[in-house]
Amino acid sequence: MINSNPGTDYESIRLDRRGQAEAFDAIGDRYDEAFPHKEGQVTAGEWLIGSLGAGSRVLDLGCGTGVPTSRQMTDAGFEVVGVDLSAGMVKLASTYVPDAAFQQLDLADLRPGGPRDLGRFDAVAAFFSLLMLPREEIPLALLTIRHLLVPGGLFVLSMVEADVDDFSIPFLGNTIRVSGYLREDLHRVIEGAGFEIVKETSYTYAPAVADVPPEEQVFLCCRRCD
């Protein structure tokens, strides 16, 4: 059964964002230098573009520098809103993609009954943003995303395949905490939040820096079930 009000459950957990935004403030545009090849992200974005109507409204959740997704969506003529926990990333995104609207926000702020309401979207993109959350929160985040979508709305996401929960790792000279799932477990969590997985791709990716190991990136193209 799908919980239609994740806002209530958010009240029962302690959100711990310590160090997460600060790490990405410090990393800045070095993130794009470390991950220069984003074929999986671009391909999932192309699926969105081919599936949406003209003038659709798209939320880039955890937008980072805005490249490539916010830029890809604005170039396609969509109305794009990008949000990120990092003020530094929001500043960069506003510079790189001036035709989109960016805000420094926590996903939890967008839950039903939360302090911010950005309206509804035809599609949400969450590339490598959910992995910054502890596993306890990820189902609530997915229900919030479902709440943000219009009926039948589209959702594209990526995760790194790994059996970890809120695990500290060195990352571009900083420390961040990440979570992940094995493939079948990820499917279960996504479908349990009320999404149909329409398409799946995966890539073995070796970042262009020494302190980030190769990773298996999973991209899912989904539709909100109604």
Buried (B, 14 or more C-beta within 10 A) or exposed (E): EEBEEBBEBBEEEEEEEEEBBBBBBEBBBBBBEBBEEBEBBEBBBEBBBEBBEEEBBBBBBBBBBBBBBBBBBBBBEBBBBBBBBBEBBBBBBBEBBEEBBBBBBBBBBBBBEBEEEBEEBBBBBBBBBBBBBBBBBBBBBBBBBBBBBBEEBBBBBBBBBBEBBBEEBEBBEBEBBBBBBEEEEBBEBBBBBBBEBBBBBBBEBEBEEEEBEEBBBBBBBBBBEE
